[in-house]
Each structure stands twice: as structure tokens, then as C-alpha cells.
Amino acid sequence: MHDLSGFQRDLMYVISGFDKPSGQEVKKELEQYVDGEINHGRLYPNLDTLVNKGYVEKGPIDRRTNYYAITEKGREAIRERRSWEDRHRMVEA
């Protein structure tokens, strides 16, 4: 997951919390976390990058809408990232 941007990691976290969300569902959920709107030109190229790297799969819901689902490679990358974050947790003063 070291080869991903923070935005791409956030997309993976959101996708992993749903059962095959559409791109718009991912966008809506992530917009509740980030400050501001996520535009189409940012969202879909980043989702495609995750698909191309094998972290996420994409498939049709209907003729205009695709779903996104985390792959086993994506789940493993999230587990490894969380383990790394836990090892580098901030020490309370």
C-alpha cells in the first residue's frame, strides 16, 4: 500500500466497509470525512488506479453504474497498513 496516495488509501478503507458500493456511494461516504466535494475527475481515476493495481475489483450494477469491492490483496494491504500504524502510534504525554 506504500505505492498509494492517502486519498487512494481512504477510498480503500471506505470500499472495505461496504458490500459492493457504487462510485457515488463511495464519494458520498468519503465526503462526510474530507472537507469539501470530491469531483468526478478525482474520484474515478483514483478508483481505476486501485482496480489496475489489484486492490479493488470493479463490476457492473447496471448499464451506467459500477460497483467496487475490496480484493484479498486489498484486505491484506489494509491489515498490513493498520499493523504499521499501530506500531507507530503517538505516545500520550
N, C-alpha and C positions, 0 to 999 in steps of 0.2 A: 504494500500500500504506500510505500515510500515514494512511488512514482506518480502519485495523485496529488492534486491540489486540495486545499482544505474544503473548497466548495464540492469537489467530487467526493471527498470522504463524507461530507454532510449528506449528499444525495444517497450514498450507500446506506448510511445509518437510517435515513427515512425509509428507503425501499425495504430494508430488512425488517422494519416494524409493521409492514402491511402485507396482505396477501394479494400480490399482483396488482399494484396500484397503476393507474394511468399516469401519464406525464403531468396532467393537470392536477391530479390528486397529490403527487409529489410536490409540485410547485406550491400548491395551497398550504400544505403542511410546513414546508420549509420557510415560506413567507411569514409564518407565525413566529419563527425563530430569528430570522435575519431582519435587519432594519431596511425596509423598502421592498419594492416589487422586483420580482425576478422575471426578466423578459425572455421571450421565446428564443432569441438569438444567443442567449447564455445557457438556458436550460437544456435544449435538445442536443447541441453539440457536445456538452459535457455528459449527458446520458449516453450518447453514441460512443464516446470515448470509453466509458465503463463497460459497454457491451463489447466493443472491439478488444478490450484488454481481458475479457472473460470474467469480470467481476459480477456482471449483471446480464440477464437474458432479456430479450425483447420479443414480444409476440403480439398478434392482432387480437383486439377485443371486437372491433368491427372494422368497416372499411376506412374509417378516419382516425381511429383511436388504437393505440398500442398499450400493452401492459408492460411493466418492468418487474423482474423478480431477481432476488439475490441468488447467485450460484453458490455451489460449495466452495469454490475458490474465493468468492466474495465473503462468505461466512468466516472462512479461515483467516482471511486478511483482517476482518473486523476483530476477531478473537486475538490475533497477534497484536494489533494496534492497542486494544484495551489492556492487554498484559503489559505492553511497553509503557502506556500512560500510567498504569498502577505503580510501576517501578519508579516512575519519575514524578510521583505525586508531591505536591507542595507540602512542606512541613509547616505545621501551625506554630506560630511563635508563642 
